[in-house]
Amino acid sequence: MRNYLCVSVTIKRLNVGVVSEDGNILKYQYTYYDDIPEEKILVKTIAKMAKEVSEGLDPLMATVAVPEGVDPVHGTWYTHQFGVDIPLRSDLQKLLGIPTFVDNDANIAAVGEKYFGSMKFTENFFYLSISYEISGAMYMNNNLFRGTHNGASELGHITIEEDGNVCTCGSRGCLNTVASSNAISQYYGELTTNPNPPIYRDIANLARQGDLSATEAFKRAGEALGKTLSLILNTMNVTCFVIGGTVGQELDLLHPYMIKSINKYAFKVANYDCKIIKNELGYDAILIGCAAYSACVLQNPNEYDTLAKKNL
């Protein structure tokens, strides 16, 4: 059985594991940091953790999931934090010694849901990842839609509040500032005048216990998410939404308010059968998605022909 090295770089955590071709996580490590470390340190850390988790499992290739902009053909990564193109694939490939791919984390999670999860038999769907930041990915006619410059589906940077808080991109009032994990925590702190509010997961538990401020924080997020998804419904007529990410696992608290907004803003005639479901792969969506991504490169050379030629 083929095994793949799978790496997920998030804003606060680095996850490295080996996943089999049938989607089972065989070995796994993670480490936390305050901010994504500079590229040289990040690459060395990934290589060190990869060596430890790969022992005896011989992964065939590696896929790395990162937030924000990626050129998947050349394996370069652009982040607002560093402000430059980072040749992540070439630097990592030298240290790992195996073919290495780099792509946006939401794209990879969507590939995982298509390959291993609930979307195996669905041609058109939108994957929305809600965590520390919010990002999306869209399948159209069984193909991942990337856009002209690989920047499609960045819903986190759609303006929701004209005079809202400043986003990491520099704009004000982006969806990230209203519905991300940090935004939910911050808003709960404002409602309760708590300068050190709990994290989103604790706020979710409070909401389920009837805490009105916690419920209001998820209501605000859910309504903003639903309004944003109505834009997808009205422009692309993709009526199936898969919700992932850490906050996405609390979908039961968001769903009623998302539906409320969609009913208010979406064109009903074309979107009468809209459905919103939680991702089947749960918290491991990106890590397992990396294995699906690697498998797709091997098994679908027509779909990933350019990527394979650049890497192998």
C-alpha positions, 0 to 999 in steps of 0.5 A: 500500500502506498503511503504519503507524507502529509503536512498542514501549516496553519496560523498557529500549528504545524501538523506532519503525518503519514497517511495511507492511500486509503485515508488512514493516518498512520503516524502523526506529530504536531507543534504550536507556535505564536506565528508561522516561523520564517521560511528557513525555520519552517522548512527545517522543522517540517523536515525534522518532523517528517523524518520522525514520522516517516521511519519505517513507512516510506512515504512515496511523495509529500503534499503540503497545505498552506493558508493564503495564496499558492502557485501550485505549479511552481510550488511557491507560497505567498503570505501577507505575513512575509509579503514575498513569494516563498519557494516552499516546494523546491526548498522542502523537496531538497530536504525530504528527497521525495516529490513534493506538492504545495497547495492552498489548505482549503483546496486540499481539504476539498480534494480530501472531501471529494476523494474520501468524504461525502462528496464522492458522487457530487459534481458541484460543491463549495467547501468552506473552511472556518478556523482562525481564518476563513477560506473556500474551495469550489468543485465545478463539473468534478474539477477544482476551480482555481481562478485566473491566478489561483485565487478563487474562493477566498471568501474570508476577504469579502467585506461584510462590515464597511467600518469593521475591524481591520483584517490581516489583508489590510481591509476592514470588515472582512468575513474573517473579522466577523466569523473566524474563531478569533472574531467569535472570541473577540465579539464575545469578549465585547458583549461580556466586557471580558478582556480575556475571553475564552476560545471559540470552543468554550464559547460554543459549549456556553451557547449550548448551555443557554448563554445569551452572549455566546449564542449572539456571537455565533448568531452574528457569525452565522448570519455573515456566513449565510450572507456570503454563501448567498453570493455563491448561490446567486453567481455560481448556482452551486447549491451544496456547501460543505463546512469544515475547519475548527469552527465548522465543527460547531455547525449546529450553532451556525446553521440556523442563522446561515439558513436565515441569511440565505433565505433572505439574500439568495435567489430562491428559484435557482437555489431551492435545493440548497443544503449545508452539511458538516465535512465528513473528515472532521478535524483531520480534513487537511491532513487526509486531504493531503493524501488524497491530493497525492493520490490524485496526482498519481491516479489522474494524470490528465487532471494534474498533468502540469503539477506532476510534470513540474514535480516528478 
